[in-house]
Amino acid sequence: MDVTALAVTLISVGGTLGGTLGGAVISRHAVRQQNERVDRQRAEERHAQAQQARRDLYARLNTAARAYRVAARDAVRAAERAESIEPTALDAAKEAWAEEYSQAQMALAKDVLEVASALNRALGVGYSIVKQLPSSANLDRAYDRANAWFGGPLSDGVYLLRVTLRHDLGVEVDPDFERTRLQMLAALSNERRDLEHLLASEHPRTTSSA
């Protein structure tokens, strides 16, 4: 074999090997890209599922809070009409809230949990108001106090929870919301403490329950 033929043979062999190696490299790169795409898709799916689970939890928490407040308010209005207070609806709403709140405590961010916890205590005071109505020395004053609580501070507390949840989900964006949240949270806590002290002085044996 002369030198020229040998050179041609080596070039041919080298080209074949190079093509084979190059193809292998390209194949591995394609596989790696495919795996990365699959990993990203799975991560996006997990994130979407987590977000949906959080939205579902927030929706249930918000619904339970509103239902609890409405059930207590309706019980007060029934009492004002001299109707017997049916505890079933109120107790069911109370239990539904307790269940959702218990689950939410494991998932809520700190600022959201602060609002939910404050509302939980405020709802508990509302429950005490209803239970103490029959033993109130001054029913007119007790009704006025109950209506003021359910229509004022407690209504604001339920609203604050809803808006806080929406901000945490990114549904609402307000640069000043944190300041508003803290102001409303402080107002709710102060109103609740004042009412607790008043109720305790009138009904020393009764404690609030959420």
MDAnalysis code that builds the backbone (N, CA, C; Angstrom):
import MDAnalysis as mda
import numpy as np

u = mda.Universe.empty(630, n_residues=210, atom_resindex=np.repeat(np.arange(210), 3), trajectory=True)
u.add_TopologyAttr("name", ["N", "CA", "C"] * 210)
u.add_TopologyAttr("resid", np.arange(1, 211))
u.add_TopologyAttr("resname", ["MET", "ASP", "VAL", "THR", "ALA", "LEU", "ALA", "VAL", "THR", "LEU", "ILE", "SER", "VAL", "GLY", "GLY", "THR", "LEU", "GLY", "GLY", "THR", "LEU", "GLY", "GLY", "ALA", "VAL", "ILE", "SER", "ARG", "HIS", "ALA", "VAL", "ARG", "GLN", "GLN", "ASN", "GLU", "ARG", "VAL", "ASP", "ARG", "GLN", "ARG", "ALA", "GLU", "GLU", "ARG", "HIS", "ALA", "GLN", "ALA", "GLN", "GLN", "ALA", "ARG", "ARG", "ASP", "LEU", "TYR", "ALA", "ARG", "LEU", "ASN", "THR", "ALA", "ALA", "ARG", "ALA", "TYR", "ARG", "VAL", "ALA", "ALA", "ARG", "ASP", "ALA", "VAL", "ARG", "ALA", "ALA", "GLU", "ARG", "ALA", "GLU", "SER", "ILE", "GLU", "PRO", "THR", "ALA", "LEU", "ASP", "ALA", "ALA", "LYS", "GLU", "ALA", "TRP", "ALA", "GLU", "GLU", "TYR", "SER", "GLN", "ALA", "GLN", "MET", "ALA", "LEU", "ALA", "LYS", "ASP", "VAL", "LEU", "GLU", "VAL", "ALA", "SER", "ALA", "LEU", "ASN", "ARG", "ALA", "LEU", "GLY", "VAL", "GLY", "TYR", "SER", "ILE", "VAL", "LYS", "GLN", "LEU", "PRO", "SER", "SER", "ALA", "ASN", "LEU", "ASP", "ARG", "ALA", "TYR", "ASP", "ARG", "ALA", "ASN", "ALA", "TRP", "PHE", "GLY", "GLY", "PRO", "LEU", "SER", "ASP", "GLY", "VAL", "TYR", "LEU", "LEU", "ARG", "VAL", "THR", "LEU", "ARG", "HIS", "ASP", "LEU", "GLY", "VAL", "GLU", "VAL", "ASP", "PRO", "ASP", "PHE", "GLU", "ARG", "THR", "ARG", "LEU", "GLN", "MET", "LEU", "ALA", "ALA", "LEU", "SER", "ASN", "GLU", "ARG", "ARG", "ASP", "LEU", "GLU", "HIS", "LEU", "LEU", "ALA", "SER", "GLU", "HIS", "PRO", "ARG", "THR", "THR", "SER", "SER", "ALA"])
u.atoms.positions = np.array([
    [0.872, -1.204, 0.000],
    [0.000, 0.000, 0.000],
    [0.896, 1.237, 0.000],
    [0.694, 2.149, -0.952],
    [1.554, 3.331, -0.995],
    [1.099, 4.339, 0.042],
    [1.843, 5.386, 0.159],
    [1.580, 6.402, 1.193],
    [0.239, 7.076, 0.973],
    [-0.086, 7.337, -0.255],
    [-1.362, 8.023, -0.560],
    [-2.559, 7.174, -0.156],
    [-2.480, 5.888, -0.517],
    [-3.576, 4.986, -0.160],
    [-3.725, 4.864, 1.342],
    [-2.590, 4.801, 2.045],
    [-2.619, 4.695, 3.506],
    [-3.264, 5.927, 4.117],
    [-2.927, 7.062, 3.570],
    [-3.488, 8.314, 4.107],
    [-4.996, 8.353, 3.915],
    [-5.429, 7.909, 2.736],
    [-6.867, 7.882, 2.455],
    [-7.589, 6.948, 3.413],
    [-6.971, 5.779, 3.664],
    [-7.583, 4.802, 4.575],
    [-7.699, 5.368, 5.981],
    [-6.625, 6.027, 6.446],
    [-6.649, 6.606, 7.807],
    [-7.694, 7.702, 7.932],
    [-7.780, 8.500, 6.900],
    [-8.777, 9.579, 6.927],
    [-10.189, 9.009, 6.965],
    [-10.399, 7.948, 6.173],
    [-11.729, 7.320, 6.138],
    [-12.096, 6.741, 7.495],
    [-11.112, 6.018, 8.104],
    [-11.353, 5.417, 9.421],
    [-11.602, 6.502, 10.451],
    [-10.763, 7.540, 10.387],
    [-10.934, 8.635, 11.352],
    [-12.275, 9.317, 11.202],
    [-12.700, 9.491, 9.945],
    [-14.006, 10.121, 9.736],
    [-15.146, 9.291, 10.271],
    [-15.015, 7.985, 10.092],
    [-16.058, 7.082, 10.589],
    [-16.132, 7.111, 12.108],
    [-14.939, 7.024, 12.745],
    [-14.907, 7.058, 14.217],
    [-15.399, 8.396, 14.747],
    [-14.962, 9.448, 14.067],
    [-15.395, 10.766, 14.515],
    [-16.889, 10.936, 14.390],
    [-17.439, 10.427, 13.281],
    [-18.885, 10.522, 13.116],
    [-19.637, 9.731, 14.159],
    [-19.107, 8.552, 14.483],
    [-19.747, 7.705, 15.500],
    [-19.700, 8.371, 16.864],
    [-18.525, 8.898, 17.230],
    [-18.372, 9.567, 18.529],
    [-19.215, 10.830, 18.599],
    [-19.207, 11.576, 17.486],
    [-20.013, 12.798, 17.451],
    [-21.490, 12.493, 17.590],
    [-21.925, 11.435, 16.936],
    [-23.329, 11.046, 17.054],
    [-23.689, 10.648, 18.467],
    [-22.766, 9.961, 19.136],
    [-23.014, 9.545, 20.518],
    [-23.137, 10.753, 21.432],
    [-22.247, 11.733, 21.213],
    [-22.284, 12.947, 22.033],
    [-23.607, 13.697, 21.824],
    [-23.983, 13.814, 20.545],
    [-25.239, 14.500, 20.232],
    [-26.424, 13.756, 20.847],
    [-26.399, 12.444, 20.823],
    [-27.474, 11.642, 21.382],
    [-27.585, 11.841, 22.889],
    [-26.423, 11.831, 23.574],
    [-26.436, 12.039, 25.030],
    [-26.956, 13.438, 25.372],
    [-26.556, 14.412, 24.583],
    [-27.019, 15.786, 24.808],
    [-28.534, 15.878, 24.647],
    [-29.053, 15.212, 23.617],
    [-30.500, 15.219, 23.381],
    [-31.244, 14.559, 24.532],
    [-30.702, 13.445, 25.030],
    [-31.318, 12.741, 26.155],
    [-31.313, 13.627, 27.393],
    [-30.181, 14.303, 27.624],
    [-30.078, 15.175, 28.794],
    [-31.086, 16.326, 28.720],
    [-31.226, 16.904, 27.517],
    [-32.199, 17.975, 27.345],
    [-33.622, 17.479, 27.583],
    [-33.919, 16.297, 27.095],
    [-35.240, 15.718, 27.294],
    [-35.519, 15.482, 28.770],
    [-34.516, 14.949, 29.485],
    [-34.671, 14.717, 30.925],
    [-34.880, 16.027, 31.677],
    [-34.155, 17.058, 31.247],
    [-34.306, 18.364, 31.890],
    [-35.699, 18.926, 31.652],
    [-36.218, 18.752, 30.428],
    [-37.571, 19.202, 30.130],
    [-38.598, 18.458, 30.979],
    [-38.413, 17.168, 31.123],
    [-39.329, 16.362, 31.943],
    [-39.269, 16.816, 33.396],
    [-38.059, 17.077, 33.896],
    [-37.906, 17.526, 35.280],
    [-38.594, 18.879, 35.490],
    [-38.419, 19.779, 34.508],
    [-39.064, 21.092, 34.621],
    [-40.581, 20.960, 34.606],
    [-41.078, 20.121, 33.733],
    [-42.525, 19.926, 33.647],
    [-43.086, 19.366, 34.948],
    [-42.357, 18.404, 35.510],
    [-42.809, 17.820, 36.768],
    [-42.770, 18.851, 37.892],
    [-41.719, 19.671, 37.914],
    [-41.615, 20.713, 38.934],
    [-42.750, 21.724, 38.779],
    [-43.055, 22.092, 37.533],
    [-44.158, 23.022, 37.291],
    [-45.493, 22.409, 37.700],
    [-45.665, 21.137, 37.438],
    [-46.907, 20.462, 37.824],
    [-47.048, 20.405, 39.342],
    [-45.920, 20.102, 40.029],
    [-45.968, 20.068, 41.500],
    [-46.283, 21.445, 42.058],
    [-45.683, 22.474, 41.461],
    [-45.950, 23.849, 41.917],
    [-47.407, 24.216, 41.680],
    [-47.926, 23.864, 40.512],
    [-49.319, 24.169, 40.195],
    [-50.270, 23.442, 41.144],
    [-49.950, 22.189, 41.447],
    [-50.788, 21.417, 42.372],
    [-50.746, 22.023, 43.771],
    [-49.550, 22.462, 44.199],
    [-49.411, 23.074, 45.521],
    [-50.192, 24.384, 45.586],
    [-50.118, 25.174, 44.511],
    [-50.864, 26.425, 44.456],
    [-52.365, 26.182, 44.488],
    [-52.813, 25.175, 43.763],
    [-54.241, 24.861, 43.747],
    [-54.706, 24.384, 45.121],
    [-53.891, 23.575, 45.773],
    [-54.234, 23.099, 47.109],
    [-54.324, 24.272, 48.085],
    [-53.409, 25.239, 47.928],
    [-53.429, 26.411, 48.802],
    [-54.661, 27.262, 48.528],
    [-54.994, 27.444, 47.248],
    [-56.203, 28.206, 46.914],
    [-57.449, 27.529, 47.467],
    [-57.513, 26.211, 47.369],
    [-58.664, 25.478, 47.888],
    [-58.774, 25.642, 49.405],
    [-57.630, 25.540, 50.092],
    [-57.625, 25.697, 51.545],
    [-58.077, 27.101, 51.931],
    [-57.565, 28.102, 51.239],
    [-57.930, 29.482, 51.543],
    [-59.416, 29.721, 51.301],
    [-59.937, 29.144, 50.226],
    [-61.360, 29.310, 49.927],
    [-62.215, 28.691, 51.032],
    [-61.837, 27.509, 51.481],
    [-62.599, 26.846, 52.548],
    [-62.500, 27.630, 53.852],
    [-61.317, 28.156, 54.146],
    [-61.118, 28.928, 55.377],
    [-61.971, 30.189, 55.359],
    [-61.961, 30.884, 54.239],
    [-62.749, 32.102, 54.104],
    [-64.239, 31.805, 54.220],
    [-64.689, 30.743, 53.559],
    [-66.105, 30.362, 53.601],
    [-66.525, 29.980, 55.013],
    [-65.674, 29.242, 55.702],
    [-65.995, 28.808, 57.066],
    [-66.084, 29.996, 58.019],
    [-65.195, 30.975, 57.852],
    [-65.218, 32.164, 58.714],
    [-66.502, 32.955, 58.509],
    [-66.866, 33.148, 57.255],
    [-68.089, 33.898, 56.962],
    [-69.319, 33.159, 57.490],
    [-69.359, 31.847, 57.293],
    [-70.513, 31.058, 57.739],
    [-70.648, 31.087, 59.264],
    [-69.524, 31.044, 59.964],
    [-69.526, 31.072, 61.436],
    [-70.090, 32.404, 61.924],
    [-69.610, 33.504, 61.341],
    [-70.101, 34.830, 61.739],
    [-71.594, 34.962, 61.452],
    [-72.020, 34.541, 60.269],
    [-73.429, 34.668, 59.889],
    [-74.322, 33.824, 60.797],
    [-73.878, 32.616, 61.129],
    [-74.670, 31.751, 61.996],
    [-74.843, 32.367, 63.383],
    [-73.782, 32.965, 63.904],
    [-73.868, 33.607, 65.219],
    [-74.761, 34.847, 65.167],
    [-74.603, 35.631, 64.115],
    [-75.438, 36.835, 63.962],
    [-76.904, 36.460, 63.825],
    [-77.182, 35.416, 63.059],
    [-78.566, 34.978, 62.874],
    [-79.160, 34.480, 64.189],
    [-78.334, 33.852, 65.013],
    [-78.821, 33.383, 66.318],
    [-79.216, 34.564, 67.195],
    [-78.450, 35.637, 67.132],
    [-78.789, 36.839, 67.901],
    [-80.099, 37.440, 67.406],
    [-80.266, 37.522, 66.111],
    [-81.487, 38.095, 65.548],
    [-82.707, 37.235, 65.887],
    [-82.509, 35.938, 65.903],
    [-83.611, 35.048, 66.284],
    [-84.007, 35.283, 67.732],
    [-83.011, 35.472, 68.585],
    [-83.291, 35.726, 69.996],
    [-84.028, 37.053, 70.165],
    [-83.650, 38.046, 69.377],
    [-84.325, 39.348, 69.447],
    [-85.798, 39.221, 69.065],
    [-86.095, 38.296, 68.196],
    [-87.491, 38.079, 67.792],
    [-88.219, 37.144, 68.759],
    [-87.576, 36.873, 69.868],
    [-88.146, 36.010, 70.902],
    [-88.309, 34.578, 70.411],
    [-87.504, 34.197, 69.432],
    [-87.494, 32.819, 68.967],
    [-86.437, 32.046, 69.741],
    [-86.674, 30.779, 69.925],
    [-85.692, 29.969, 70.630],
    [-84.447, 29.817, 69.754],
    [-83.280, 29.902, 70.376],
    [-82.031, 29.787, 69.644],
    [-81.725, 28.324, 69.374],
    [-81.656, 27.967, 68.101],
    [-81.331, 26.603, 67.701],
    [-79.804, 26.482, 67.611],
    [-79.192, 25.723, 68.514],
    [-77.729, 25.688, 68.551],
    [-77.088, 24.863, 67.440],
    [-77.880, 24.055, 66.745],
    [-77.298, 23.136, 65.762],
    [-76.518, 23.853, 64.674],
    [-77.145, 24.872, 64.054],
    [-76.496, 25.575, 62.948],
    [-75.233, 26.287, 63.419],
    [-75.297, 26.946, 64.556],
    [-74.143, 27.664, 65.077],
    [-73.014, 26.705, 65.441],
    [-73.365, 25.614, 66.113],
    [-72.327, 24.652, 66.513],
    [-71.689, 23.986, 65.293],
    [-72.504, 23.734, 64.259],
    [-71.961, 23.144, 63.030],
    [-70.994, 24.110, 62.362],
    [-71.353, 25.398, 62.330],
    [-70.477, 26.405, 61.739],
    [-69.193, 26.550, 62.555],
    [-69.335, 26.452, 63.855],
    [-68.181, 26.539, 64.748],
    [-67.215, 25.382, 64.493],
    [-67.764, 24.187, 64.364],
    [-66.925, 23.011, 64.123],
    [-66.264, 23.064, 62.743],
    [-67.003, 23.553, 61.753],
    [-66.437, 23.661, 60.401],
    [-65.262, 24.625, 60.390],
    [-65.425, 25.739, 61.082],
    [-64.323, 26.696, 61.175],
    [-63.129, 26.087, 61.909],
    [-63.390, 25.425, 63.007],
    [-62.307, 24.824, 63.788],
    [-61.510, 23.829, 62.951],
    [-62.200, 23.059, 62.115],
    [-61.535, 22.074, 61.265],
    [-60.646, 22.760, 60.229],
    [-61.173, 23.767, 59.552],
    [-60.391, 24.454, 58.527],
    [-59.239, 25.240, 59.156],
    [-59.498, 25.865, 60.279],
    [-58.447, 26.632, 60.955],
    [-57.326, 25.717, 61.423],
    [-57.680, 24.533, 61.919],
    [-56.674, 23.573, 62.369],
    [-55.765, 23.163, 61.212],
    [-56.342, 22.903, 60.058],
    [-55.545, 22.529, 58.891],
    [-54.702, 23.698, 58.398],
    [-55.294, 24.884, 58.425],
    [-54.603, 26.064, 57.899],
    [-53.383, 26.429, 58.730],
    [-53.421, 26.166, 60.017],
    [-52.282, 26.519, 60.873],
    [-50.990, 25.859, 60.406],
    [-51.090, 24.719, 59.741],
    [-49.916, 23.993, 59.269],
    [-49.396, 24.533, 57.943],
    [-50.181, 25.402, 57.288],
    [-49.808, 25.829, 55.936],
    [-49.702, 27.340, 55.768],
    [-50.251, 28.100, 56.696],
    [-50.296, 29.548, 56.524],
    [-48.939, 30.207, 56.752],
    [-48.672, 31.236, 55.959],
    [-47.501, 32.072, 56.196],
    [-47.722, 32.873, 57.473],
    [-46.651, 33.404, 58.049],
    [-46.724, 34.053, 59.358],
    [-47.744, 35.182, 59.388],
    [-47.715, 36.085, 58.391],
    [-48.624, 37.226, 58.425],
    [-50.077, 36.797, 58.260],
    [-50.303, 35.762, 57.453],
    [-51.663, 35.249, 57.278],
    [-52.136, 34.547, 58.553],
    [-51.245, 33.813, 59.181],
    [-51.592, 33.115, 60.412],
    [-51.941, 34.100, 61.526],
    [-51.269, 35.235, 61.557],
    [-51.585, 36.258, 62.568],
    [-53.024, 36.723, 62.433],
    [-53.446, 36.942, 61.203],
    [-54.822, 37.382, 60.969],
    [-55.811, 36.272, 61.307],
    [-55.530, 35.057, 60.854],
    [-56.427, 33.931, 61.125],
    [-56.549, 33.664, 62.622],
    [-55.447, 33.773, 63.345],
    [-55.463, 33.535, 64.792],
    [-56.265, 34.614, 65.515],
    [-56.078, 35.862, 65.097],
    [-56.839, 36.955, 65.712],
    [-58.327, 36.787, 65.434],
    [-58.654, 36.392, 64.207],
    [-60.064, 36.168, 63.865],
    [-60.628, 34.971, 64.627],
    [-59.829, 33.951, 64.828],
    [-60.272, 32.784, 65.585],
    [-60.694, 33.185, 67.000],
    [-59.883, 34.018, 67.633],
    [-60.240, 34.481, 68.985],
    [-61.471, 35.388, 68.959],
    [-61.563, 36.220, 67.914],
    [-62.714, 37.112, 67.804],
    [-64.004, 36.330, 67.575],
    [-63.938, 35.295, 66.763],
    [-65.108, 34.442, 66.551],
    [-65.502, 33.730, 67.839],
    [-64.501, 33.354, 68.630],
    [-64.775, 32.712, 69.908],
    [-65.536, 33.627, 70.848],
    [-65.164, 34.906, 70.836],
    [-65.898, 35.879, 71.657],
    [-67.326, 36.016, 71.157],
    [-67.496, 36.011, 69.850],
    [-68.841, 36.072, 69.296],
    [-69.687, 34.887, 69.725],
    [-69.071, 33.715, 69.765],
    [-69.776, 32.517, 70.220],
    [-70.215, 32.685, 71.682],
    [-69.335, 33.247, 72.501],
    [-69.665, 33.483, 73.910],
    [-70.822, 34.458, 74.057],
    [-70.834, 35.486, 73.208],
    [-71.924, 36.461, 73.264],
    [-73.271, 35.776, 73.086],
    [-73.336, 34.910, 72.082],
    [-74.590, 34.214, 71.805],
    [-74.990, 33.324, 72.974],
    [-74.039, 32.581, 73.505],
    [-74.332, 31.655, 74.593],
    [-74.738, 32.379, 75.873],
    [-74.272, 33.608, 76.049],
    [-74.555, 34.348, 77.278],
    [-75.840, 35.168, 77.203],
    [-76.422, 35.265, 76.016],
    [-77.621, 36.088, 75.868],
    [-78.742, 35.708, 76.837],
    [-79.073, 34.423, 76.967],
    [-80.196, 34.075, 77.850],
    [-80.006, 34.500, 79.301],
    [-78.756, 34.616, 79.726],
    [-78.498, 34.963, 81.132],
    [-78.122, 36.423, 81.323],
    [-78.268, 37.224, 80.275],
    [-77.902, 38.641, 80.374],
    [-78.912, 39.388, 81.241],
    [-78.391, 40.253, 82.113],
    [-79.262, 41.023, 83.001],
    [-80.024, 42.094, 82.229],
    [-79.408, 42.643, 81.203],
    [-80.039, 43.683, 80.395],
    [-80.022, 43.211, 78.943],
    [-81.131, 42.648, 78.501],
    [-81.169, 42.045, 77.173],
    [-81.008, 43.075, 76.056],
    [-81.647, 44.241, 76.212],
    [-81.531, 45.259, 75.171],
    [-80.073, 45.658, 74.967],
    [-79.369, 45.853, 76.049],
    [-77.959, 46.217, 75.945],
    [-77.144, 45.065, 75.352],
    [-77.499, 43.848, 75.742],
    [-76.781, 42.675, 75.226],
    [-76.994, 42.517, 73.721],
    [-78.230, 42.764, 73.258],
    [-78.509, 42.667, 71.824],
    [-77.754, 43.745, 71.047],
    [-77.774, 44.952, 71.586],
    [-77.068, 46.052, 70.925],
    [-75.571, 45.745, 70.829],
    [-75.027, 45.220, 71.888],
    [-73.601, 44.883, 71.906],
    [-73.297, 43.773, 70.897],
    [-74.161, 42.772, 70.866],
    [-73.940, 41.654, 69.938],
    [-74.013, 42.118, 68.489],
    [-75.047, 42.910, 68.171],
    [-75.184, 43.391, 66.798],
    [-74.020, 44.286, 66.397],
    [-73.559, 45.092, 67.337],
    [-72.415, 45.965, 67.050],
    [-71.160, 45.137, 66.793],
    [-70.996, 44.053, 67.544],
    [-69.804, 43.210, 67.377],
    [-69.819, 42.462, 66.041],
    [-70.963, 41.839, 65.730],
    [-71.035, 41.058, 64.495],
    [-71.067, 41.940, 63.249],
    [-71.640, 43.139, 63.371],
    [-71.710, 44.033, 62.225],
    [-70.511, 44.941, 62.080],
    [-69.694, 45.045, 63.138],
    [-68.538, 45.935, 63.108],
    [-67.209, 45.204, 63.124],
    [-66.583, 45.083, 64.300],
    [-65.244, 44.487, 64.374],
    [-65.142, 43.085, 63.782],
    [-66.114, 42.221, 64.043],
    [-66.013, 40.859, 63.532],
    [-66.192, 40.815, 62.016],
    [-67.082, 41.646, 61.505],
    [-67.241, 41.743, 60.055],
    [-65.948, 42.240, 59.411],
    [-65.322, 43.223, 60.052],
    [-64.036, 43.727, 59.552],
    [-62.964, 42.642, 59.602],
    [-63.014, 41.812, 60.648],
    [-62.034, 40.737, 60.778],
    [-62.153, 39.700, 59.685],
    [-63.391, 39.349, 59.342],
    [-63.621, 38.390, 58.253],
    [-63.150, 38.986, 56.930],
    [-63.438, 40.264, 56.747],
    [-62.975, 40.952, 55.530],
    [-61.444, 40.977, 55.472],
    [-60.812, 41.254, 56.600],
    [-59.348, 41.302, 56.646],
    [-58.751, 39.953, 56.285],
    [-59.345, 38.878, 56.769],
    [-58.843, 37.548, 56.421],
    [-58.932, 37.321, 54.912],
    [-60.069, 37.654, 54.323],
    [-60.250, 37.432, 52.890],
    [-59.214, 38.210, 52.078],
    [-59.010, 39.474, 52.406],
    [-58.066, 40.302, 51.654],
    [-56.633, 39.821, 51.870],
    [-56.321, 39.399, 53.095],
    [-54.980, 38.888, 53.385],
    [-54.701, 37.621, 52.576],
    [-55.676, 36.749, 52.502],
    [-55.516, 35.527, 51.717],
    [-55.317, 35.855, 50.240],
    [-56.059, 36.821, 49.734],
    [-55.930, 37.201, 48.327],
    [-54.558, 37.811, 48.043],
    [-54.051, 38.583, 48.971],
    [-52.712, 39.141, 48.792],
    [-51.651, 38.038, 48.831],
    [-51.835, 37.088, 49.711],
    [-50.859, 36.006, 49.803],
    [-50.840, 35.171, 48.527],
    [-51.979, 35.071, 47.866],
    [-52.060, 34.332, 46.608],
    [-51.613, 35.178, 45.414],
    [-51.458, 36.480, 45.642],
    [-51.073, 37.353, 44.545],
    [-52.245, 37.830, 43.714],
    [-53.465, 37.559, 44.162],
    [-54.657, 37.993, 43.434],
    [-54.825, 39.504, 43.542],
    [-54.508, 40.053, 44.718],
    [-54.545, 41.493, 44.933],
    [-53.137, 41.965, 45.270],
    [-52.798, 43.146, 44.786],
    [-51.488, 43.723, 45.067],
    [-51.685, 45.174, 45.475],
    [-51.380, 45.476, 46.719],
    [-51.494, 46.837, 47.236],
    [-50.225, 47.138, 48.035],
    [-49.402, 48.087, 47.592],
    [-48.139, 48.381, 48.285],
    [-48.327, 48.792, 49.739],
    [-49.495, 49.356, 50.056],
    [-49.755, 49.829, 51.420],
    [-50.523, 48.808, 52.262],
    [-50.740, 47.619, 51.707],
    [-51.589, 46.668, 52.413],
    [-51.000, 46.238, 53.746],
    [-49.679, 46.076, 53.843],
    [-49.078, 45.619, 55.093],
    [-49.401, 46.583, 56.234],
    [-49.337, 47.865, 55.948],
    [-49.680, 48.848, 56.988],
    [-51.157, 48.747, 57.348],
    [-52.000, 48.610, 56.333],
    [-53.439, 48.462, 56.578],
    [-53.726, 47.196, 57.379],
    [-53.052, 46.112, 57.016],
    [-53.252, 44.840, 57.719],
    [-52.918, 44.983, 59.201],
    [-51.799, 45.602, 59.498],
    [-51.386, 45.754, 60.899],
    [-52.357, 46.646, 61.667],
    [-52.837, 47.708, 61.028],
    [-53.784, 48.602, 61.693],
    [-55.095, 47.892, 61.997],
    [-55.628, 47.162, 61.004],
    [-56.891, 46.451, 61.207],
    [-56.728, 45.317, 62.209],
    [-55.576, 44.665, 62.165],
    [-55.317, 43.575, 63.099],
    [-55.263, 44.086, 64.532],
    [-54.599, 45.237, 64.739],
    [-54.516, 45.826, 66.075],
    [-55.892, 46.263, 66.566],
    [-56.679, 46.847, 65.658],
    [-58.022, 47.293, 66.036],
    [-58.895, 46.112, 66.445],
    [-58.831, 45.026, 65.680],
    [-59.627, 43.845, 65.999],
    [-59.218, 43.255, 67.345],
    [-57.927, 43.158, 67.596],
    [-57.442, 42.585, 68.851],
    [-57.832, 43.454, 70.034],
    [-57.737, 44.765, 69.876],
    [-58.104, 45.666, 70.975],
    [-59.593, 45.589, 71.281],
    [-60.413, 45.585, 70.239],
    [-61.868, 45.479, 70.429],
    [-62.220, 44.155, 71.090],
    [-61.555, 43.100, 70.667],
    [-61.839, 41.781, 71.222],
    [-61.461, 41.707, 72.698],
    [-60.309, 42.248, 73.055],
    [-59.893, 42.232, 74.475],
    [-60.853, 43.034, 75.341],
    [-61.263, 44.198, 74.844],
    [-62.205, 45.014, 75.617],
    [-63.517, 44.266, 75.839],
    [-63.997, 43.614, 74.801],
    [-65.258, 42.885, 74.920],
    [-65.102, 41.672, 75.838],
    [-63.972, 41.003, 75.749],
    [-63.728, 39.867, 76.644],
    [-63.782, 40.294, 78.099],
    [-63.142, 41.406, 78.420],
    [-63.135, 41.895, 79.801],
    [-64.545, 42.255, 80.258],
    [-65.304, 42.869, 79.365],
    [-66.669, 43.245, 79.707],
    [-67.529, 42.011, 79.958],
    [-67.419, 41.029, 79.077],
    [-68.190, 39.803, 79.246],
    [-67.778, 39.052, 80.504],
    [-66.494, 39.049, 80.785],
    [-66.004, 38.351, 81.979],
    [-66.536, 38.997, 83.253],
    [-66.677, 40.311, 83.222],
    [-67.196, 41.001, 84.407],
    [-68.681, 40.724, 84.609],
    [-69.408, 40.514, 83.524],
    [-70.835, 40.246, 83.620],
    [-71.141, 38.760, 83.797],
    [-70.277, 37.924, 83.257],
    [-70.464, 36.465, 83.323],
    [-69.135, 35.832, 83.738],
    [-68.753, 35.974, 84.987],
    [-67.413, 35.528, 85.420],
    [-67.149, 34.038, 85.226],
    [-68.154, 33.209, 85.127],
    [-67.942, 31.767, 85.003],
    [-67.822, 31.310, 83.561],
    [-68.132, 32.194, 82.613],
    [-68.150, 31.815, 81.197],
    [-66.863, 32.249, 80.523],
    [-66.268, 31.370, 79.762],
    [-65.069, 31.701, 79.001],
    [-65.380, 31.567, 77.516],
    [-64.684, 32.317, 76.698],
    [-64.917, 32.251, 75.253],
    [-64.379, 30.968, 74.688],
    [-64.973, 30.498, 73.592],
    [-64.520, 29.272, 72.932],
    [-64.628, 29.452, 71.443],
    [-63.529, 29.135, 70.695],
    [-63.560, 29.286, 69.248],
    [-63.764, 27.946, 68.602],
])
